[in-house]
Each structure stands twice: as C-alpha cells, then as structure tokens.
C-alpha cells in the first residue's frame, strides 16, 4: 500500500510543482513582455509581485521614458502595458529594484 502511495506521489508531483514563472528567452510572463509602461494597482493585476533583495526572479530598472529593453519599467498612472500588485504571499514572481543594472537572473 505504501509503495502505491509513493508511486502516485512521484507521478503527480510534477503537476503540482510550479515551473519557472518567467520565459527568459522572450522576457515575458504569461505571454506579457516584462518591459514598458507599468501601473501599480491594489486589485485585479496582471501580475502579483513580491519585492525582495534575496534571489529575485528579475531585477527591474525604473526609467523615465517607455522602454523596450527587458526589465526596464516606466511607472505610470494611465495607459499601462501591464499592471502589478505588491504582495507578500503567493506572488507570480519576485522583483528587486535597481538603479544600476537590470535583467533576469
């Protein structure tokens, strides 16, 4: 009986283990490019993000003009390319903000 349970766990484990949230080749998550105009919201975001300095999924550089460079975000109030909500639990991915460098880790 124990071997049957262990076999089921091994078979089902990949279903429950999350994959990398960010597609590093296209610099996107859920098909949305991670650059450009970003609006910070409190509900119904495109992405739930957690800010951390320890092993973030991406390092974001904030910029003053719209950028098409990976992980460069212009914070806006209108006409965003995508929206984010800051959370502590169950983020889609983690972020560190930087003034010097940017990119996917």
N, CA, C and O atoms as a printed pandas DataFrame, in Angstrom:
     atom_number atom_name residue_name chain_id  residue_number  x_coord  y_coord  z_coord
0              1         N          UNK        A               1    0.825   -1.197    0.000
1              2        CA          UNK        A               1    0.000    0.000    0.000
2              3         C          UNK        A               1    0.872    1.265    0.000
3              4         O          UNK        A               1    0.572    2.227   -0.707
4              5         N          UNK        A               2    1.963    1.259    0.806
5              6        CA          UNK        A               2    2.842    2.410    0.854
6              7         C          UNK        A               2    3.512    2.649   -0.490
7              8         O          UNK        A               2    3.685    3.791   -0.914
8              9         N          UNK        A               3    3.886    1.566   -1.153
9             10        CA          UNK        A               3    4.540    1.732   -2.457
10            11         C          UNK        A               3    3.576    2.327   -3.476
11            12         O          UNK        A               3    4.002    3.083   -4.349
12            13         N          UNK        A               4    2.297    2.008   -3.388
13            14        CA          UNK        A               4    1.291    2.586   -4.287
14            15         C          UNK        A               4    1.173    4.090   -4.036
15            16         O          UNK        A               4    1.098    4.878   -4.979
16            17         N          UNK        A               5    1.158    4.477   -2.786
17            18        CA          UNK        A               5    1.060    5.904   -2.441
18            19         C          UNK        A               5    2.300    6.651   -2.927
19            20         O          UNK        A               5    2.189    7.730   -3.509
20            21         N          UNK        A               6    3.471    6.082   -2.690
21            22        CA          UNK        A               6    4.706    6.724   -3.153
22            23         C          UNK        A               6    4.738    6.829   -4.678
23            24         O          UNK        A               6    5.210    7.829   -5.220
24            25         N          UNK        A               7    4.245    5.818   -5.361
25            26        CA          UNK        A               7    4.197    5.857   -6.827
26            27         C          UNK        A               7    3.281    6.964   -7.309
27            28         O          UNK        A               7    3.614    7.680   -8.254
28            29         N          UNK        A               8    2.123    7.113   -6.664
29            30        CA          UNK        A               8    1.196    8.185   -7.043
30            31         C          UNK        A               8    1.805    9.565   -6.790
31            32         O          UNK        A               8    1.635   10.484   -7.591
32            33         N          UNK        A               9    2.504    9.696   -5.687
33            34        CA          UNK        A               9    3.149   10.973   -5.386
34            35         C          UNK        A               9    4.185   11.310   -6.458
35            36         O          UNK        A               9    4.248   12.446   -6.928
36            37         N          UNK        A              10    4.984   10.338   -6.839
37            38        CA          UNK        A              10    6.007   10.578   -7.858
38            39         C          UNK        A              10    5.409   10.933   -9.206
39            40         O          UNK        A              10    5.961   11.750   -9.943
40            41         N          UNK        A              11    4.286   10.320   -9.527
41            42        CA          UNK        A              11    3.625   10.597  -10.807
42            43         C          UNK        A              11    2.967   11.966  -10.789
43            44         O          UNK        A              11    3.026   12.695  -11.779
44            45         N          UNK        A              12    2.339   12.324   -9.673
45            46        CA          UNK        A              12    1.588   13.575   -9.609
46            47         C          UNK        A              12    2.426   14.783   -9.204
47            48         O          UNK        A              12    1.988   15.916   -9.403
48            49         N          UNK        A              13    3.595   14.580   -8.654
49            50        CA          UNK        A              13    4.422   15.675   -8.181
50            51         C          UNK        A              13    4.713   16.720   -9.260
51            52         O          UNK        A              13    4.590   17.912   -8.976
52            53         N          UNK        A              14    5.088   16.339  -10.472
53            54        CA          UNK        A              14    5.346   17.368  -11.493
54            55         C          UNK        A              14    4.138   18.237  -11.810
55            56         O          UNK        A              14    4.299   19.375  -12.253
56            57         N          UNK        A              15    2.944   17.727  -11.593
57            58        CA          UNK        A              15    1.742   18.514  -11.848
58            59         C          UNK        A              15    1.640   19.666  -10.860
59            60         O          UNK        A              15    1.186   20.753  -11.218
60            61         N          UNK        A              16    2.060   19.438   -9.618
61            62        CA          UNK        A              16    1.918   20.440   -8.572
62            63         C          UNK        A              16    3.138   21.326   -8.391
63            64         O          UNK        A              16    3.046   22.359   -7.728
64            65         N          UNK        A              17    4.256   20.961   -8.949
65            66        CA          UNK        A              17    5.456   21.780   -8.838
66            67         C          UNK        A              17    5.388   22.863   -9.910
67            68         O          UNK        A              17    5.228   22.570  -11.095
68            69         N          UNK        A              18    5.511   24.116   -9.479
69            70        CA          UNK        A              18    5.401   25.201  -10.458
70            71         C          UNK        A              18    6.665   25.279  -11.297
71            72         O          UNK        A              18    7.761   24.981  -10.822
72            73         N          UNK        A              19    6.503   25.673  -12.522
73            74        CA          UNK        A              19    7.634   25.863  -13.410
74            75         C          UNK        A              19    8.122   27.292  -13.264
75            76         O          UNK        A              19    7.529   28.088  -12.537
76            77         N          UNK        A              20    9.191   27.611  -13.947
77            78        CA          UNK        A              20    9.717   28.966  -13.898
78            79         C          UNK        A              20    8.631   29.933  -14.361
79            80         O          UNK        A              20    8.024   29.717  -15.410
80            81         N          UNK        A              21    8.375   30.996  -13.598
81            82        CA          UNK        A              21    7.294   31.914  -13.966
82            83         C          UNK        A              21    7.628   32.804  -15.153
83            84         O          UNK        A              21    6.730   33.315  -15.822
84            85         N          UNK        A              22    8.911   32.990  -15.416
85            86        CA          UNK        A              22    9.318   33.936  -16.450
86            87         C          UNK        A              22    9.999   33.199  -17.586
87            88         O          UNK        A              22   10.896   32.384  -17.371
88            89         N          UNK        A              23    9.556   33.502  -18.810
89            90        CA          UNK        A              23   10.190   32.957  -20.005
90            91         C          UNK        A              23   11.397   33.841  -20.306
91            92         O          UNK        A              23   11.250   34.963  -20.791
92            93         N          UNK        A              24   12.570   33.336  -20.019
93            94        CA          UNK        A              24   13.787   34.138  -20.138
94            95         C          UNK        A              24   14.154   34.450  -21.585
95            96         O          UNK        A              24   14.823   35.449  -21.850
96            97         N          UNK        A              25   13.727   33.613  -22.518
97            98        CA          UNK        A              25   14.043   33.865  -23.931
98            99         C          UNK        A              25   13.289   35.080  -24.460
99           100         O          UNK        A              25   13.844   35.878  -25.215
100          101         N          UNK        A              26   12.025   35.219  -24.065
101          102        CA          UNK        A              26   11.215   36.329  -24.565
102          103         C          UNK        A              26   11.038   37.445  -23.542
103          104         O          UNK        A              26   10.384   38.449  -23.825
104          105         N          UNK        A              27   11.618   37.274  -22.348
105          106        CA          UNK        A              27   11.476   38.257  -21.270
106          107         C          UNK        A              27   10.002   38.560  -21.035
107          108         O          UNK        A              27    9.568   39.710  -21.093
108          109         N          UNK        A              28    9.237   37.492  -20.766
109          110        CA          UNK        A              28    7.808   37.660  -20.565
110          111         C          UNK        A              28    7.300   36.711  -19.486
111          112         O          UNK        A              28    7.974   35.755  -19.103
112          113         N          UNK        A              29    6.115   36.997  -19.017
113          114        CA          UNK        A              29    5.416   36.147  -18.068
114          115         C          UNK        A              29    3.959   36.109  -18.509
115          116         O          UNK        A              29    3.351   37.149  -18.761
116          117         N          UNK        A              30    3.411   34.922  -18.598
117          118        CA          UNK        A              30    2.027   34.739  -19.059
118          119         C          UNK        A              30    1.819   35.380  -20.426
119          120         O          UNK        A              30    0.721   35.837  -20.745
120          121         N          UNK        A              31    2.880   35.412  -21.233
121          122        CA          UNK        A              31    2.787   35.978  -22.581
122          123         C          UNK        A              31    2.882   37.490  -22.643
123          124         O          UNK        A              31    2.781   38.062  -23.729
124          125         N          UNK        A              32    3.075   38.155  -21.513
125          126        CA          UNK        A              32    3.158   39.614  -21.473
126          127         C          UNK        A              32    4.628   40.018  -21.318
127          128         O          UNK        A              32    5.284   39.586  -20.370
128          129         N          UNK        A              33    5.155   40.840  -22.232
129          130        CA          UNK        A              33    6.545   41.288  -22.115
130          131         C          UNK        A              33    6.767   42.083  -20.831
131          132         O          UNK        A              33    5.927   42.892  -20.440
132          133         N          UNK        A              34    7.895   41.848  -20.185
133          134        CA          UNK        A              34    8.198   42.498  -18.910
134          135         C          UNK        A              34    9.029   43.758  -19.105
135          136         O          UNK        A              34   10.103   43.906  -18.523
136          137         N          UNK        A              35    8.521   44.652  -19.922
137          138        CA          UNK        A              35    9.133   45.961  -20.118
138          139         C          UNK        A              35    8.043   46.922  -20.522
139          140         O          UNK        A              35    6.959   46.513  -20.938
140          141         N          UNK        A              36    8.336   48.210  -20.396
141          142        CA          UNK        A              36    7.381   49.219  -20.833
142          143         C          UNK        A              36    6.691   49.926  -19.693
143          144         O          UNK        A              36    7.253   50.110  -18.613
144          145         N          UNK        A              37    5.436   50.325  -19.961
145          146        CA          UNK        A              37    4.644   51.139  -19.044
146          147         C          UNK        A              37    3.936   50.242  -18.024
147          148         O          UNK        A              37    3.217   49.316  -18.400
148          149         N          UNK        A              38    4.142   50.522  -16.734
149          150        CA          UNK        A              38    3.622   49.676  -15.662
150          151         C          UNK        A              38    2.815   50.520  -14.688
151          152         O          UNK        A              38    3.269   51.567  -14.226
152          153         N          UNK        A              39    1.617   50.050  -14.387
153          154        CA          UNK        A              39    0.772   50.715  -13.396
154          155         C          UNK        A              39    0.700   49.842  -12.150
155          156         O          UNK        A              39    0.512   48.629  -12.247
156          157         N          UNK        A              40    0.851   50.461  -10.980
157          158        CA          UNK        A              40    0.730   49.753   -9.713
158          159         C          UNK        A              40   -0.722   49.852   -9.262
159          160         O          UNK        A              40   -1.274   50.947   -9.151
160          161         N          UNK        A              41   -1.338   48.695   -9.003
161          162        CA          UNK        A              41   -2.753   48.642   -8.627
162          163         C          UNK        A              41   -2.910   47.879   -7.318
163          164         O          UNK        A              41   -1.979   47.227   -6.846
164          165         N          UNK        A              42   -4.105   47.972   -6.740
165          166        CA          UNK        A              42   -4.389   47.245   -5.500
166          167         C          UNK        A              42   -5.306   46.056   -5.722
167          168         O          UNK        A              42   -5.489   45.239   -4.820
168          169         N          UNK        A              43   -5.883   45.948   -6.906
169          170        CA          UNK        A              43   -6.705   44.785   -7.217
170          171         C          UNK        A              43   -6.722   44.533   -8.720
171          172         O          UNK        A              43   -6.490   45.436   -9.524
172          173         N          UNK        A              44   -7.002   43.292   -9.075
173          174        CA          UNK        A              44   -7.079   42.820  -10.468
174          175         C          UNK        A              44   -5.807   43.114  -11.282
175          176         O          UNK        A              44   -5.886   43.690  -12.367
176          177         N          UNK        A              45   -4.650   42.723  -10.765
177          178        CA          UNK        A              45   -3.400   42.972  -11.502
178          179         C          UNK        A              45   -3.163   41.910  -12.574
179          180         O          UNK        A              45   -3.748   40.828  -12.546
180          181         N          UNK        A              46   -2.293   42.250  -13.512
181          182        CA          UNK        A              46   -1.793   41.242  -14.434
182          183         C          UNK        A              46   -0.829   40.324  -13.701
183          184         O          UNK        A              46   -0.802   39.115  -13.935
184          185         N          UNK        A              47   -0.016   40.927  -12.788
185          186        CA          UNK        A              47    0.965   40.160  -12.021
186          187         C          UNK        A              47    0.939   40.561  -10.561
187          188         O          UNK        A              47    0.821   41.738  -10.221
188          189         N          UNK        A              48    1.050   39.566   -9.712
189          190        CA          UNK        A              48    1.252   39.782   -8.280
190          191         C          UNK        A              48    2.751   39.612   -8.047
191          192         O          UNK        A              48    3.303   38.546   -8.321
192          193         N          UNK        A              49    3.416   40.661   -7.539
193          194        CA          UNK        A              49    4.866   40.595   -7.373
194          195         C          UNK        A              49    5.254   40.844   -5.919
195          196         O          UNK        A              49    4.577   41.563   -5.184
196          197         N          UNK        A              50    6.344   40.238   -5.540
197          198        CA          UNK        A              50    6.915   40.452   -4.213
198          199         C          UNK        A              50    8.288   41.079   -4.393
199          200         O          UNK        A              50    9.112   40.580   -5.159
200          201         N          UNK        A              51    8.530   42.174   -3.685
201          202        CA          UNK        A              51    9.823   42.838   -3.744
202          203         C          UNK        A              51   10.748   42.176   -2.730
203          204         O          UNK        A              51   10.391   42.018   -1.562
204          205         N          UNK        A              52   11.924   41.794   -3.180
205          206        CA          UNK        A              52   12.897   41.134   -2.325
206          207         C          UNK        A              52   14.303   41.466   -2.802
207          208         O          UNK        A              52   14.519   41.786   -3.971
208          209         N          UNK        A              53   15.239   41.387   -1.890
209          210        CA          UNK        A              53   16.646   41.542   -2.274
210          211         C          UNK        A              53   17.350   40.194   -2.335
211          212         O          UNK        A              53   18.494   40.106   -2.783
212          213         N          UNK        A              54   16.674   39.152   -1.890
213          214        CA          UNK        A              54   17.264   37.820   -1.843
214          215         C          UNK        A              54   16.752   36.959   -2.993
215          216         O          UNK        A              54   15.594   36.542   -2.993
216          217         N          UNK        A              55   17.599   36.701   -3.953
217          218        CA          UNK        A              55   17.322   35.814   -5.080
218          219         C          UNK        A              55   16.034   36.180   -5.834
219          220         O          UNK        A              55   15.143   35.339   -5.957
220          221         N          UNK        A              56   15.920   37.401   -6.334
221          222        CA          UNK        A              56   14.721   37.754   -7.101
222          223         C          UNK        A              56   14.721   37.057   -8.460
223          224         O          UNK        A              56   15.771   36.686   -8.985
224          225         N          UNK        A              57   13.530   36.889   -9.014
225          226        CA          UNK        A              57   13.415   36.325  -10.363
226          227         C          UNK        A              57   13.935   37.312  -11.403
227          228         O          UNK        A              57   14.580   36.918  -12.375
228          229         N          UNK        A              58   13.649   38.606  -11.192
229          230        CA          UNK        A              58   14.145   39.648  -12.099
230          231         C          UNK        A              58   14.631   40.845  -11.303
231          232         O          UNK        A              58   14.208   41.073  -10.170
232          233         N          UNK        A              59   15.525   41.604  -11.914
233          234        CA          UNK        A              59   15.976   42.880  -11.370
234          235         C          UNK        A              59   15.451   43.956  -12.315
235          236         O          UNK        A              59   15.775   43.965  -13.502
236          237         N          UNK        A              60   14.641   44.855  -11.780
237          238        CA          UNK        A              60   13.965   45.866  -12.588
238          239         C          UNK        A              60   14.649   47.205  -12.420
239          240         O          UNK        A              60   15.006   47.610  -11.313
240          241         N          UNK        A              61   14.822   47.880  -13.534
241          242        CA          UNK        A              61   15.333   49.246  -13.522
242          243         C          UNK        A              61   14.175   50.162  -13.887
243          244         O          UNK        A              61   13.556   49.986  -14.937
244          245         N          UNK        A              62   13.872   51.139  -13.036
245          246        CA          UNK        A              62   12.817   52.097  -13.369
246          247         C          UNK        A              62   13.422   53.200  -14.227
247          248         O          UNK        A              62   14.525   53.682  -13.971
248          249         N          UNK        A              63   12.675   53.582  -15.243
249          250        CA          UNK        A              63   13.140   54.578  -16.202
250          251         C          UNK        A              63   12.083   55.659  -16.358
251          252         O          UNK        A              63   10.931   55.465  -15.970
252          253         N          UNK        A              64   12.471   56.805  -16.925
253          254        CA          UNK        A              64   11.549   57.930  -17.060
254          255         C          UNK        A              64   10.787   57.929  -18.383
255          256         O          UNK        A              64    9.809   58.664  -18.526
256          257         N          UNK        A              65   11.209   57.126  -19.344
257          258        CA          UNK        A              65   10.526   57.044  -20.633
258          259         C          UNK        A              65   10.253   55.590  -20.973
259          260         O          UNK        A              65   10.929   54.694  -20.466
260          261         N          UNK        A              66    9.272   55.351  -21.825
261          262        CA          UNK        A              66    8.922   53.996  -22.220
262          263         C          UNK        A              66   10.133   53.282  -22.815
263          264         O          UNK        A              66   10.858   53.842  -23.637
264          265         N          UNK        A              67   10.337   52.048  -22.388
265          266        CA          UNK        A              67   11.491   51.292  -22.839
266          267         C          UNK        A              67   11.047   49.962  -23.434
267          268         O          UNK        A              67   10.035   49.392  -23.026
268          269         N          UNK        A              68   11.810   49.483  -24.394
269          270        CA          UNK        A              68   11.577   48.162  -24.968
270          271         C          UNK        A              68   12.698   47.206  -24.570
271          272         O          UNK        A              68   12.870   46.144  -25.168
272          273         N          UNK        A              69   13.458   47.605  -23.548
273          274        CA          UNK        A              69   14.543   46.783  -23.029
274          275         C          UNK        A              69   14.012   45.930  -21.886
275          276         O          UNK        A              69   13.251   46.410  -21.046
276          277         N          UNK        A              70   14.410   44.683  -21.859
277          278        CA          UNK        A              70   13.945   43.746  -20.851
278          279         C          UNK        A              70   14.123   44.304  -19.441
279          280         O          UNK        A              70   15.203   44.769  -19.076
280          281         N          UNK        A              71   13.062   44.250  -18.665
281          282        CA          UNK        A              71   13.043   44.623  -17.240
282          283         C          UNK        A              71   13.269   46.101  -16.975
283          284         O          UNK        A              71   13.663   46.467  -15.868
284          285         N          UNK        A              72   13.032   46.957  -17.953
285          286        CA          UNK        A              72   13.011   48.392  -17.715
286          287         C          UNK        A              72   11.555   48.831  -17.677
287          288         O          UNK        A              72   10.819   48.674  -18.652
288          289         N          UNK        A              73   11.147   49.388  -16.525
289          290        CA          UNK        A              73    9.755   49.756  -16.302
290          291         C          UNK        A              73    9.613   51.256  -16.114
291          292         O          UNK        A              73   10.359   51.875  -15.356
292          293         N          UNK        A              74    8.644   51.830  -16.815
293          294        CA          UNK        A              74    8.239   53.212  -16.578
294          295         C          UNK        A              74    6.952   53.140  -15.765
295          296         O          UNK        A              74    5.956   52.594  -16.238
296          297         N          UNK        A              75    6.958   53.682  -14.551
297          298        CA          UNK        A              75    5.772   53.650  -13.693
298          299         C          UNK        A              75    4.829   54.758  -14.145
299          300         O          UNK        A              75    5.218   55.924  -14.219
300          301         N          UNK        A              76    3.569   54.381  -14.452
301          302        CA          UNK        A              76    2.596   55.329  -14.992
302          303         C          UNK        A              76    1.255   55.178  -14.269
303          304         O          UNK        A              76    1.021   54.205  -13.553
304          305         N          UNK        A              77    0.384   56.168  -14.477
305          306        CA          UNK        A              77   -0.973   56.107  -13.950
306          307         C          UNK        A              77   -1.991   55.780  -15.035
307          308         O          UNK        A              77   -3.087   55.308  -14.733
308          309         N          UNK        A              78   -1.638   56.026  -16.297
309          310        CA          UNK        A              78   -2.578   55.803  -17.403
310          311         C          UNK        A              78   -1.904   55.016  -18.527
311          312         O          UNK        A              78   -0.690   55.089  -18.720
312          313         N          UNK        A              79   -2.709   54.274  -19.249
313          314        CA          UNK        A              79   -2.297   53.523  -20.439
314          315         C          UNK        A              79   -1.117   52.578  -20.199
315          316         O          UNK        A              79   -0.118   52.644  -20.915
316          317         N          UNK        A              80   -1.226   51.707  -19.204
317          318        CA          UNK        A              80   -0.116   50.782  -18.946
318          319         C          UNK        A              80   -0.070   49.644  -19.951
319          320         O          UNK        A              80   -1.078   49.292  -20.563
320          321         N          UNK        A              81    1.118   49.077  -20.109
321          322        CA          UNK        A              81    1.269   47.845  -20.876
322          323         C          UNK        A              81    0.845   46.647  -20.023
323          324         O          UNK        A              81    0.323   45.658  -20.536
324          325         N          UNK        A              82    1.081   46.756  -18.710
325          326        CA          UNK        A              82    0.604   45.752  -17.757
326          327         C          UNK        A              82    0.533   46.365  -16.368
327          328         O          UNK        A              82    1.082   47.440  -16.123
328          329         N          UNK        A              83   -0.150   45.670  -15.459
329          330        CA          UNK        A              83   -0.323   46.151  -14.095
330          331         C          UNK        A              83    0.301   45.172  -13.110
331          332         O          UNK        A              83    0.383   43.972  -13.372
332          333         N          UNK        A              84    0.742   45.710  -11.967
333          334        CA          UNK        A              84    1.306   44.878  -10.909
334          335         C          UNK        A              84    0.678   45.250   -9.576
335          336         O          UNK        A              84    0.275   46.392   -9.352
336          337         N          UNK        A              85    0.606   44.264   -8.705
337          338        CA          UNK        A              85    0.177   44.470   -7.332
338          339         C          UNK        A              85    1.278   43.933   -6.429
339          340         O          UNK        A              85    1.756   42.817   -6.629
340          341         N          UNK        A              86    1.682   44.721   -5.437
341          342        CA          UNK        A              86    2.688   44.270   -4.489
342          343         C          UNK        A              86    2.030   43.372   -3.456
343          344         O          UNK        A              86    1.022   43.749   -2.857
344          345         N          UNK        A              87    2.590   42.186   -3.241
345          346        CA          UNK        A              87    2.053   41.220   -2.293
346          347         C          UNK        A              87    3.188   40.617   -1.477
347          348         O          UNK        A              87    4.356   40.713   -1.853
348          349         N          UNK        A              88    2.840   40.006   -0.380
349          350        CA          UNK        A              88    3.809   39.274    0.428
350          351         C          UNK        A              88    3.704   37.772    0.185
351          352         O          UNK        A              88    4.700   37.053    0.273
352          353         N          UNK        A              89    2.501   37.302   -0.119
353          354        CA          UNK        A              89    2.261   35.870   -0.282
354          355         C          UNK        A              89    1.806   35.537   -1.700
355          356         O          UNK        A              89    1.072   36.302   -2.326
356          357         N          UNK        A              90    2.247   34.398   -2.190
357          358        CA          UNK        A              90    1.836   33.826   -3.479
358          359         C          UNK        A              90    2.042   34.763   -4.666
359          360         O          UNK        A              90    1.107   34.998   -5.432
360          361         N          UNK        A              91    3.246   35.301   -4.832
361          362        CA          UNK        A              91    3.499   36.160   -5.990
362          363         C          UNK        A              91    3.644   35.330   -7.264
363          364         O          UNK        A              91    3.961   34.141   -7.215
364          365         N          UNK        A              92    3.406   35.978   -8.402
365          366        CA          UNK        A              92    3.698   35.353   -9.691
366          367         C          UNK        A              92    5.208   35.271   -9.887
367          368         O          UNK        A              92    5.719   34.295  -10.436
368          369         N          UNK        A              93    5.916   36.303   -9.435
369          370        CA          UNK        A              93    7.374   36.298   -9.456
370          371         C          UNK        A              93    7.887   37.349   -8.480
371          372         O          UNK        A              93    7.133   38.197   -8.003
372          373         N          UNK        A              94    9.193   37.276   -8.191
373          374        CA          UNK        A              94    9.804   38.223   -7.262
374          375         C          UNK        A              94   10.661   39.220   -8.031
375          376         O          UNK        A              94   11.181   38.927   -9.107
376          377         N          UNK        A              95   10.793   40.420   -7.438
377          378        CA          UNK        A              95   11.462   41.527   -8.103
378          379         C          UNK        A              95   12.401   42.225   -7.126
379          380         O          UNK        A              95   12.087   42.373   -5.945
380          381         N          UNK        A              96   13.539   42.647   -7.625
381          382        CA          UNK        A              96   14.418   43.581   -6.917
382          383         C          UNK        A              96   14.525   44.811   -7.805
383          384         O          UNK        A              96   14.634   44.688   -9.025
384          385         N          UNK        A              97   14.493   45.987   -7.208
385          386        CA          UNK        A              97   14.628   47.220   -7.969
386          387         C          UNK        A              97   16.067   47.713   -7.874
387          388         O          UNK        A              97   16.689   47.666   -6.813
388          389         N          UNK        A              98   16.580   48.185   -9.003
389          390        CA          UNK        A              98   17.970   48.615   -9.071
390          391         C          UNK        A              98   18.080   49.870   -9.914
391          392         O          UNK        A              98   17.323   50.069  -10.864
392          393         N          UNK        A              99   19.032   50.710   -9.552
393          394        CA          UNK        A              99   19.320   51.894  -10.363
394          395         C          UNK        A              99   20.465   51.647  -11.321
395          396         O          UNK        A              99   20.643   52.391  -12.286
396          397         N          UNK        A             100   21.253   50.595  -11.062
397          398        CA          UNK        A             100   22.467   50.367  -11.846
398          399         C          UNK        A             100   22.302   49.314  -12.919
399          400         O          UNK        A             100   22.662   49.540  -14.074
400          401         N          UNK        A             101   21.759   48.161  -12.546
401          402        CA          UNK        A             101   21.678   47.063  -13.508
402          403         C          UNK        A             101   20.237   46.576  -13.582
403          404         O          UNK        A             101   19.396   46.939  -12.760
404          405         N          UNK        A             102   19.981   45.768  -14.562
405          406        CA          UNK        A             102   18.644   45.221  -14.726
406          407         C          UNK        A             102   18.738   43.880  -15.433
407          408         O          UNK        A             102   19.785   43.534  -15.980
408          409         N          UNK        A             103   17.675   43.143  -15.424
409          410        CA          UNK        A             103   17.651   41.910  -16.179
410          411         C          UNK        A             103   17.109   40.733  -15.400
411          412         O          UNK        A             103   16.760   40.836  -14.224
412          413         N          UNK        A             104   17.053   39.636  -16.081
413          414        CA          UNK        A             104   16.557   38.388  -15.498
414          415         C          UNK        A             104   17.715   37.645  -14.880
415          416         O          UNK        A             104   18.790   37.550  -15.472
416          417         N          UNK        A             105   17.501   37.124  -13.706
417          418        CA          UNK        A             105   18.559   36.341  -13.057
418          419         C          UNK        A             105   18.391   34.897  -13.371
419          420         O          UNK        A             105   19.183   34.070  -12.919
